[in-house]
């Protein structure tokens, strides 16, 4: 069953290239998403609201502390930390 379904293609408010926004995810789709951003800072791969929602639903993360930390890092465009990087890659099966 495919869980990660693209639902729209739109430009963000900064006028960057259109991206497919993902509303649901599974490990294989997360892995493909992360591979697209392999040459960029990891925080850029996490800069997708629906991806953050997917991570918030994972048992590995606490919404109040972990997801808040990741969201703050995305907002500030700073590194999320090696531990979070490893956990997210583990969820993706990388």
Backbone atoms as SQL, in Angstrom:
CREATE TABLE atoms (id INTEGER PRIMARY KEY, chain TEXT, resi INTEGER, resn TEXT, atom TEXT, x REAL, y REAL, z REAL);
INSERT INTO atoms VALUES
  (1, 'A', 1, 'UNK', 'N', 0.837, -1.188, 0.000),
  (2, 'A', 1, 'UNK', 'CA', 0.000, 0.000, 0.000),
  (3, 'A', 1, 'UNK', 'C', 0.877, 1.246, 0.000),
  (4, 'A', 2, 'UNK', 'N', 0.656, 2.127, -0.937),
  (5, 'A', 2, 'UNK', 'CA', 1.429, 3.363, -1.028),
  (6, 'A', 2, 'UNK', 'C', 0.808, 4.402, -0.099),
  (7, 'A', 3, 'UNK', 'N', 1.610, 4.911, 0.826),
  (8, 'A', 3, 'UNK', 'CA', 1.096, 5.865, 1.798),
  (9, 'A', 3, 'UNK', 'C', 1.437, 7.309, 1.458),
  (10, 'A', 4, 'UNK', 'N', 2.483, 7.528, 0.697),
  (11, 'A', 4, 'UNK', 'CA', 2.951, 8.889, 0.424),
  (12, 'A', 4, 'UNK', 'C', 2.393, 9.309, -0.914),
  (13, 'A', 5, 'UNK', 'N', 1.410, 10.151, -0.925),
  (14, 'A', 5, 'UNK', 'CA', 0.732, 10.549, -2.152),
  (15, 'A', 5, 'UNK', 'C', 0.955, 12.030, -2.450),
  (16, 'A', 6, 'UNK', 'N', 1.542, 12.351, -3.593),
  (17, 'A', 6, 'UNK', 'CA', 1.634, 13.767, -3.947),
  (18, 'A', 6, 'UNK', 'C', 0.238, 14.310, -4.216),
  (19, 'A', 7, 'UNK', 'N', -0.055, 15.491, -3.679),
  (20, 'A', 7, 'UNK', 'CA', -1.393, 16.018, -3.900),
  (21, 'A', 7, 'UNK', 'C', -1.415, 17.356, -4.619),
  (22, 'A', 8, 'UNK', 'N', -0.292, 18.011, -4.732),
  (23, 'A', 8, 'UNK', 'CA', -0.312, 19.250, -5.504),
  (24, 'A', 8, 'UNK', 'C', 1.100, 19.623, -5.919),
  (25, 'A', 9, 'UNK', 'N', 1.171, 20.471, -6.902),
  (26, 'A', 9, 'UNK', 'CA', 2.451, 20.982, -7.363),
  (27, 'A', 9, 'UNK', 'C', 2.301, 22.501, -7.365),
  (28, 'A', 10, 'UNK', 'N', 3.053, 23.163, -6.509),
  (29, 'A', 10, 'UNK', 'CA', 2.893, 24.598, -6.399),
  (30, 'A', 10, 'UNK', 'C', 4.212, 25.261, -6.016),
  (31, 'A', 11, 'UNK', 'N', 4.351, 26.531, -6.337),
  (32, 'A', 11, 'UNK', 'CA', 5.531, 27.295, -5.944),
  (33, 'A', 11, 'UNK', 'C', 5.363, 27.732, -4.494),
  (34, 'A', 12, 'UNK', 'N', 6.470, 27.776, -3.791),
  (35, 'A', 12, 'UNK', 'CA', 6.374, 28.323, -2.448),
  (36, 'A', 12, 'UNK', 'C', 6.365, 29.842, -2.543),
  (37, 'A', 13, 'UNK', 'N', 6.176, 30.496, -1.431),
  (38, 'A', 13, 'UNK', 'CA', 6.012, 31.950, -1.472),
  (39, 'A', 13, 'UNK', 'C', 7.276, 32.710, -1.841),
  (40, 'A', 14, 'UNK', 'N', 8.423, 32.016, -1.847),
  (41, 'A', 14, 'UNK', 'CA', 9.668, 32.681, -2.201),
  (42, 'A', 14, 'UNK', 'C', 9.969, 32.564, -3.691),
  (43, 'A', 15, 'UNK', 'N', 9.081, 31.935, -4.447),
  (44, 'A', 15, 'UNK', 'CA', 9.247, 31.833, -5.875),
  (45, 'A', 15, 'UNK', 'C', 10.231, 30.767, -6.325),
  (46, 'A', 16, 'UNK', 'N', 10.571, 29.832, -5.469),
  (47, 'A', 16, 'UNK', 'CA', 11.475, 28.749, -5.853),
  (48, 'A', 16, 'UNK', 'C', 10.769, 27.771, -6.783),
  (49, 'A', 17, 'UNK', 'N', 11.519, 26.817, -7.274),
  (50, 'A', 17, 'UNK', 'CA', 10.972, 25.794, -8.157),
  (51, 'A', 17, 'UNK', 'C', 9.776, 25.108, -7.521),
  (52, 'A', 18, 'UNK', 'N', 8.798, 24.725, -8.325),
  (53, 'A', 18, 'UNK', 'CA', 7.667, 23.972, -7.782),
  (54, 'A', 18, 'UNK', 'C', 8.149, 22.649, -7.196),
  (55, 'A', 19, 'UNK', 'N', 7.562, 22.259, -6.087),
  (56, 'A', 19, 'UNK', 'CA', 7.877, 20.994, -5.455),
  (57, 'A', 19, 'UNK', 'C', 6.596, 20.208, -5.257),
  (58, 'A', 20, 'UNK', 'N', 6.725, 18.902, -5.235),
  (59, 'A', 20, 'UNK', 'CA', 5.571, 18.073, -4.915),
  (60, 'A', 20, 'UNK', 'C', 5.461, 18.019, -3.403),
  (61, 'A', 21, 'UNK', 'N', 4.332, 18.412, -2.884),
  (62, 'A', 21, 'UNK', 'CA', 4.114, 18.353, -1.446),
  (63, 'A', 21, 'UNK', 'C', 3.474, 17.018, -1.122),
  (64, 'A', 22, 'UNK', 'N', 4.003, 16.380, -0.124),
  (65, 'A', 22, 'UNK', 'CA', 3.608, 15.020, 0.197),
  (66, 'A', 22, 'UNK', 'C', 2.736, 15.001, 1.439),
  (67, 'A', 23, 'UNK', 'N', 1.623, 14.311, 1.355),
  (68, 'A', 23, 'UNK', 'CA', 0.706, 14.319, 2.480),
  (69, 'A', 23, 'UNK', 'C', 0.826, 13.095, 3.372),
  (70, 'A', 24, 'UNK', 'N', 1.316, 11.985, 2.881),
  (71, 'A', 24, 'UNK', 'CA', 1.485, 10.782, 3.680),
  (72, 'A', 24, 'UNK', 'C', 2.789, 10.124, 3.276),
  (73, 'A', 25, 'UNK', 'N', 3.327, 9.310, 4.130),
  (74, 'A', 25, 'UNK', 'CA', 4.620, 8.739, 3.811),
  (75, 'A', 25, 'UNK', 'C', 4.771, 7.319, 4.317),
  (76, 'A', 26, 'UNK', 'N', 5.677, 6.645, 3.705),
  (77, 'A', 26, 'UNK', 'CA', 6.147, 5.352, 4.134),
  (78, 'A', 26, 'UNK', 'C', 7.658, 5.386, 4.051),
  (79, 'A', 27, 'UNK', 'N', 8.337, 4.397, 4.606),
  (80, 'A', 27, 'UNK', 'CA', 9.801, 4.402, 4.598),
  (81, 'A', 27, 'UNK', 'C', 10.419, 4.508, 3.202),
  (82, 'A', 28, 'UNK', 'N', 9.865, 3.813, 2.226),
  (83, 'A', 28, 'UNK', 'CA', 10.438, 3.865, 0.871),
  (84, 'A', 28, 'UNK', 'C', 10.321, 5.266, 0.273),
  (85, 'A', 29, 'UNK', 'N', 9.193, 5.911, 0.464),
  (86, 'A', 29, 'UNK', 'CA', 8.998, 7.268, -0.062),
  (87, 'A', 29, 'UNK', 'C', 9.869, 8.273, 0.688),
  (88, 'A', 30, 'UNK', 'N', 10.012, 8.082, 1.994),
  (89, 'A', 30, 'UNK', 'CA', 10.902, 8.941, 2.775),
  (90, 'A', 30, 'UNK', 'C', 12.329, 8.783, 2.270),
  (91, 'A', 31, 'UNK', 'N', 12.751, 7.571, 2.009),
  (92, 'A', 31, 'UNK', 'CA', 14.098, 7.303, 1.503),
  (93, 'A', 31, 'UNK', 'C', 14.315, 8.019, 0.166),
  (94, 'A', 32, 'UNK', 'N', 13.355, 7.931, -0.731),
  (95, 'A', 32, 'UNK', 'CA', 13.476, 8.605, -2.035),
  (96, 'A', 32, 'UNK', 'C', 13.530, 10.119, -1.863),
  (97, 'A', 33, 'UNK', 'N', 12.726, 10.636, -0.954),
  (98, 'A', 33, 'UNK', 'CA', 12.725, 12.075, -0.687),
  (99, 'A', 33, 'UNK', 'C', 14.093, 12.521, -0.181),
  (100, 'A', 34, 'UNK', 'N', 14.665, 11.764, 0.754),
  (101, 'A', 34, 'UNK', 'CA', 15.974, 12.120, 1.305),
  (102, 'A', 34, 'UNK', 'C', 17.072, 12.014, 0.248),
  (103, 'A', 35, 'UNK', 'N', 16.961, 11.052, -0.646),
  (104, 'A', 35, 'UNK', 'CA', 17.963, 10.906, -1.714),
  (105, 'A', 35, 'UNK', 'C', 17.978, 12.118, -2.631),
  (106, 'A', 36, 'UNK', 'N', 16.818, 12.732, -2.864),
  (107, 'A', 36, 'UNK', 'CA', 16.746, 13.920, -3.718),
  (108, 'A', 36, 'UNK', 'C', 17.547, 15.079, -3.135),
  (109, 'A', 37, 'UNK', 'N', 17.708, 15.078, -1.819),
  (110, 'A', 37, 'UNK', 'CA', 18.390, 16.171, -1.140),
  (111, 'A', 37, 'UNK', 'C', 19.774, 15.765, -0.632),
  (112, 'A', 38, 'UNK', 'N', 20.317, 14.663, -1.145),
  (113, 'A', 38, 'UNK', 'CA', 21.581, 14.126, -0.640),
  (114, 'A', 38, 'UNK', 'C', 22.741, 15.113, -0.741),
  (115, 'A', 39, 'UNK', 'N', 22.747, 15.945, -1.749),
  (116, 'A', 39, 'UNK', 'CA', 23.850, 16.893, -1.932),
  (117, 'A', 39, 'UNK', 'C', 23.606, 18.239, -1.235),
  (118, 'A', 40, 'UNK', 'N', 22.495, 18.348, -0.549),
  (119, 'A', 40, 'UNK', 'CA', 22.143, 19.595, 0.127),
  (120, 'A', 40, 'UNK', 'C', 22.161, 19.385, 1.642),
  (121, 'A', 41, 'UNK', 'N', 22.143, 20.469, 2.406),
  (122, 'A', 41, 'UNK', 'CA', 22.066, 20.306, 3.866),
  (123, 'A', 41, 'UNK', 'C', 20.822, 19.507, 4.259),
  (124, 'A', 42, 'UNK', 'N', 20.960, 18.645, 5.253),
  (125, 'A', 42, 'UNK', 'CA', 19.875, 17.759, 5.661),
  (126, 'A', 42, 'UNK', 'C', 18.619, 18.539, 6.049),
  (127, 'A', 43, 'UNK', 'N', 18.797, 19.711, 6.638),
  (128, 'A', 43, 'UNK', 'CA', 17.644, 20.496, 7.067),
  (129, 'A', 43, 'UNK', 'C', 16.766, 20.895, 5.884),
  (130, 'A', 44, 'UNK', 'N', 17.336, 21.014, 4.690),
  (131, 'A', 44, 'UNK', 'CA', 16.527, 21.324, 3.503),
  (132, 'A', 44, 'UNK', 'C', 15.578, 20.185, 3.170),
  (133, 'A', 45, 'UNK', 'N', 16.025, 18.958, 3.371),
  (134, 'A', 45, 'UNK', 'CA', 15.157, 17.807, 3.122),
  (135, 'A', 45, 'UNK', 'C', 13.986, 17.801, 4.096),
  (136, 'A', 46, 'UNK', 'N', 14.204, 18.338, 5.287),
  (137, 'A', 46, 'UNK', 'CA', 13.162, 18.354, 6.306),
  (138, 'A', 46, 'UNK', 'C', 12.230, 19.553, 6.178),
  (139, 'A', 47, 'UNK', 'N', 12.515, 20.438, 5.247),
  (140, 'A', 47, 'UNK', 'CA', 11.730, 21.667, 5.082),
  (141, 'A', 47, 'UNK', 'C', 10.461, 21.422, 4.275),
  (142, 'A', 48, 'UNK', 'N', 9.728, 20.426, 4.643),
  (143, 'A', 48, 'UNK', 'CA', 8.461, 20.086, 3.999),
  (144, 'A', 48, 'UNK', 'C', 7.456, 19.818, 5.124),
  (145, 'A', 49, 'UNK', 'N', 6.409, 20.607, 5.163),
  (146, 'A', 49, 'UNK', 'CA', 5.431, 20.515, 6.247),
  (147, 'A', 49, 'UNK', 'C', 4.856, 19.109, 6.387),
  (148, 'A', 50, 'UNK', 'N', 4.523, 18.486, 5.279),
  (149, 'A', 50, 'UNK', 'CA', 3.916, 17.159, 5.335),
  (150, 'A', 50, 'UNK', 'C', 4.899, 16.097, 5.802),
  (151, 'A', 51, 'UNK', 'N', 6.166, 16.292, 5.484),
  (152, 'A', 51, 'UNK', 'CA', 7.186, 15.389, 5.999),
  (153, 'A', 51, 'UNK', 'C', 7.281, 15.534, 7.514),
  (154, 'A', 52, 'UNK', 'N', 7.215, 16.756, 8.002),
  (155, 'A', 52, 'UNK', 'CA', 7.236, 16.984, 9.456),
  (156, 'A', 52, 'UNK', 'C', 6.022, 16.333, 10.123),
  (157, 'A', 53, 'UNK', 'N', 4.869, 16.410, 9.473),
  (158, 'A', 53, 'UNK', 'CA', 3.679, 15.736, 10.009),
  (159, 'A', 53, 'UNK', 'C', 3.888, 14.229, 10.068),
  (160, 'A', 54, 'UNK', 'N', 4.494, 13.675, 9.037),
  (161, 'A', 54, 'UNK', 'CA', 4.785, 12.241, 9.023),
  (162, 'A', 54, 'UNK', 'C', 5.716, 11.875, 10.179),
  (163, 'A', 55, 'UNK', 'N', 6.774, 12.666, 10.359),
  (164, 'A', 55, 'UNK', 'CA', 7.716, 12.389, 11.450),
  (165, 'A', 55, 'UNK', 'C', 7.033, 12.513, 12.805),
  (166, 'A', 56, 'UNK', 'N', 6.112, 13.464, 12.939),
  (167, 'A', 56, 'UNK', 'CA', 5.396, 13.648, 14.206),
  (168, 'A', 56, 'UNK', 'C', 4.566, 12.419, 14.564),
  (169, 'A', 57, 'UNK', 'N', 4.171, 11.650, 13.575),
  (170, 'A', 57, 'UNK', 'CA', 3.377, 10.447, 13.819),
  (171, 'A', 57, 'UNK', 'C', 4.212, 9.213, 14.102),
  (172, 'A', 58, 'UNK', 'N', 5.527, 9.356, 14.042),
  (173, 'A', 58, 'UNK', 'CA', 6.402, 8.209, 14.287),
  (174, 'A', 58, 'UNK', 'C', 6.611, 7.993, 15.782),
  (175, 'A', 59, 'UNK', 'N', 6.637, 6.739, 16.233),
  (176, 'A', 59, 'UNK', 'CA', 6.813, 6.467, 17.657),
  (177, 'A', 59, 'UNK', 'C', 8.201, 6.847, 18.172),
  (178, 'A', 60, 'UNK', 'N', 9.150, 7.075, 17.263),
  (179, 'A', 60, 'UNK', 'CA', 10.508, 7.441, 17.653),
  (180, 'A', 60, 'UNK', 'C', 10.603, 8.865, 18.193),
  (181, 'A', 61, 'UNK', 'N', 9.609, 9.685, 17.918),
  (182, 'A', 61, 'UNK', 'CA', 9.681, 11.098, 18.252),
  (183, 'A', 61, 'UNK', 'C', 8.570, 11.521, 19.209),
  (184, 'A', 62, 'UNK', 'N', 8.942, 12.401, 20.128),
  (185, 'A', 62, 'UNK', 'CA', 7.983, 13.038, 21.028),
  (186, 'A', 62, 'UNK', 'C', 7.609, 14.385, 20.410),
  (187, 'A', 63, 'UNK', 'N', 6.332, 14.645, 20.295),
  (188, 'A', 63, 'UNK', 'CA', 5.867, 15.874, 19.640),
  (189, 'A', 63, 'UNK', 'C', 6.381, 17.122, 20.349),
  (190, 'A', 64, 'UNK', 'N', 6.294, 17.142, 21.677),
  (191, 'A', 64, 'UNK', 'CA', 6.650, 18.341, 22.433),
  (192, 'A', 64, 'UNK', 'C', 8.143, 18.662, 22.378),
  (193, 'A', 65, 'UNK', 'N', 8.978, 17.663, 22.419),
  (194, 'A', 65, 'UNK', 'CA', 10.412, 17.964, 22.456),
  (195, 'A', 65, 'UNK', 'C', 11.099, 17.726, 21.113),
  (196, 'A', 66, 'UNK', 'N', 10.978, 16.533, 20.570),
  (197, 'A', 66, 'UNK', 'CA', 11.717, 16.202, 19.349),
  (198, 'A', 66, 'UNK', 'C', 11.223, 16.959, 18.127),
  (199, 'A', 67, 'UNK', 'N', 9.928, 16.897, 17.855),
  (200, 'A', 67, 'UNK', 'CA', 9.398, 17.572, 16.665),
  (201, 'A', 67, 'UNK', 'C', 9.521, 19.081, 16.812),
  (202, 'A', 68, 'UNK', 'N', 9.359, 19.597, 18.012),
  (203, 'A', 68, 'UNK', 'CA', 9.555, 21.037, 18.233),
  (204, 'A', 68, 'UNK', 'C', 10.991, 21.446, 17.913),
  (205, 'A', 69, 'UNK', 'N', 11.946, 20.607, 18.328),
  (206, 'A', 69, 'UNK', 'CA', 13.354, 20.879, 18.031),
  (207, 'A', 69, 'UNK', 'C', 13.615, 20.844, 16.522),
  (208, 'A', 70, 'UNK', 'N', 13.096, 19.828, 15.846),
  (209, 'A', 70, 'UNK', 'CA', 13.294, 19.696, 14.403),
  (210, 'A', 70, 'UNK', 'C', 12.642, 20.876, 13.674),
  (211, 'A', 71, 'UNK', 'N', 11.416, 21.235, 14.062),
  (212, 'A', 71, 'UNK', 'CA', 10.725, 22.359, 13.421),
  (213, 'A', 71, 'UNK', 'C', 11.475, 23.675, 13.640),
  (214, 'A', 72, 'UNK', 'N', 12.020, 23.867, 14.830),
  (215, 'A', 72, 'UNK', 'CA', 12.796, 25.083, 15.107),
  (216, 'A', 72, 'UNK', 'C', 14.066, 25.118, 14.262),
  (217, 'A', 73, 'UNK', 'N', 14.704, 23.968, 14.077),
  (218, 'A', 73, 'UNK', 'CA', 15.900, 23.898, 13.236),
  (219, 'A', 73, 'UNK', 'C', 15.553, 24.205, 11.785),
  (220, 'A', 74, 'UNK', 'N', 14.419, 23.697, 11.316),
  (221, 'A', 74, 'UNK', 'CA', 13.972, 23.976, 9.951),
  (222, 'A', 74, 'UNK', 'C', 13.706, 25.468, 9.790),
  (223, 'A', 75, 'UNK', 'N', 13.033, 26.053, 10.758),
  (224, 'A', 75, 'UNK', 'CA', 12.717, 27.480, 10.681),
  (225, 'A', 75, 'UNK', 'C', 13.986, 28.329, 10.667),
  (226, 'A', 76, 'UNK', 'N', 14.955, 27.965, 11.507),
  (227, 'A', 76, 'UNK', 'CA', 16.205, 28.723, 11.590),
  (228, 'A', 76, 'UNK', 'C', 17.224, 28.305, 10.531),
  (229, 'A', 77, 'UNK', 'N', 16.917, 27.228, 9.800),
  (230, 'A', 77, 'UNK', 'CA', 17.820, 26.669, 8.793),
  (231, 'A', 77, 'UNK', 'C', 19.163, 26.282, 9.404),
  (232, 'A', 78, 'UNK', 'N', 19.091, 25.620, 10.558),
  (233, 'A', 78, 'UNK', 'CA', 20.279, 25.130, 11.245),
  (234, 'A', 78, 'UNK', 'C', 20.241, 23.609, 11.296),
  (235, 'A', 79, 'UNK', 'N', 21.369, 23.015, 11.609),
  (236, 'A', 79, 'UNK', 'CA', 21.472, 21.563, 11.672),
  (237, 'A', 79, 'UNK', 'C', 20.577, 21.007, 12.778),
  (238, 'A', 80, 'UNK', 'N', 19.908, 19.892, 12.491),
  (239, 'A', 80, 'UNK', 'CA', 19.030, 19.267, 13.486),
  (240, 'A', 80, 'UNK', 'C', 19.807, 18.454, 14.499),
  (241, 'A', 81, 'UNK', 'N', 21.026, 18.123, 14.187),
  (242, 'A', 81, 'UNK', 'CA', 21.849, 17.312, 15.078),
  (243, 'A', 81, 'UNK', 'C', 22.004, 15.906, 14.530),
  (244, 'A', 82, 'UNK', 'N', 23.153, 15.321, 14.787),
  (245, 'A', 82, 'UNK', 'CA', 23.475, 14.004, 14.243),
  (246, 'A', 82, 'UNK', 'C', 22.503, 12.926, 14.718),
  (247, 'A', 83, 'UNK', 'N', 22.040, 13.016, 15.970),
  (248, 'A', 83, 'UNK', 'CA', 21.108, 12.018, 16.496),
  (249, 'A', 83, 'UNK', 'C', 19.802, 11.979, 15.715),
  (250, 'A', 84, 'UNK', 'N', 19.226, 13.138, 15.473),
  (251, 'A', 84, 'UNK', 'CA', 17.986, 13.198, 14.699),
  (252, 'A', 84, 'UNK', 'C', 18.218, 12.743, 13.260),
  (253, 'A', 85, 'UNK', 'N', 19.356, 13.142, 12.716),
  (254, 'A', 85, 'UNK', 'CA', 19.709, 12.739, 11.353),
  (255, 'A', 85, 'UNK', 'C', 19.735, 11.212, 11.264),
  (256, 'A', 86, 'UNK', 'N', 20.363, 10.571, 12.235),
  (257, 'A', 86, 'UNK', 'CA', 20.456, 9.110, 12.238),
  (258, 'A', 86, 'UNK', 'C', 19.092, 8.447, 12.411),
  (259, 'A', 87, 'UNK', 'N', 18.262, 8.991, 13.290),
  (260, 'A', 87, 'UNK', 'CA', 16.932, 8.403, 13.527),
  (261, 'A', 87, 'UNK', 'C', 16.072, 8.501, 12.270),
  (262, 'A', 88, 'UNK', 'N', 16.091, 9.663, 11.618),
  (263, 'A', 88, 'UNK', 'CA', 15.273, 9.859, 10.413),
  (264, 'A', 88, 'UNK', 'C', 15.764, 8.946, 9.295),
  (265, 'A', 89, 'UNK', 'N', 17.070, 8.826, 9.132),
  (266, 'A', 89, 'UNK', 'CA', 17.591, 7.897, 8.124),
  (267, 'A', 89, 'UNK', 'C', 17.248, 6.454, 8.473),
  (268, 'A', 90, 'UNK', 'N', 17.219, 6.133, 9.753),
  (269, 'A', 90, 'UNK', 'CA', 16.845, 4.796, 10.187),
  (270, 'A', 90, 'UNK', 'C', 15.390, 4.498, 9.828),
  (271, 'A', 91, 'UNK', 'N', 14.498, 5.467, 10.033),
  (272, 'A', 91, 'UNK', 'CA', 13.089, 5.307, 9.661),
  (273, 'A', 91, 'UNK', 'C', 12.983, 5.051, 8.160),
  (274, 'A', 92, 'UNK', 'N', 13.830, 5.740, 7.387),
  (275, 'A', 92, 'UNK', 'CA', 13.819, 5.591, 5.926),
  (276, 'A', 92, 'UNK', 'C', 14.509, 4.313, 5.460),
  (277, 'A', 93, 'UNK', 'N', 15.200, 3.649, 6.358),
  (278, 'A', 93, 'UNK', 'CA', 15.906, 2.438, 5.992),
  (279, 'A', 93, 'UNK', 'C', 17.219, 2.687, 5.288),
  (280, 'A', 94, 'UNK', 'N', 17.813, 3.824, 5.565),
  (281, 'A', 94, 'UNK', 'CA', 19.111, 4.180, 4.937),
  (282, 'A', 94, 'UNK', 'C', 20.235, 3.741, 5.867);
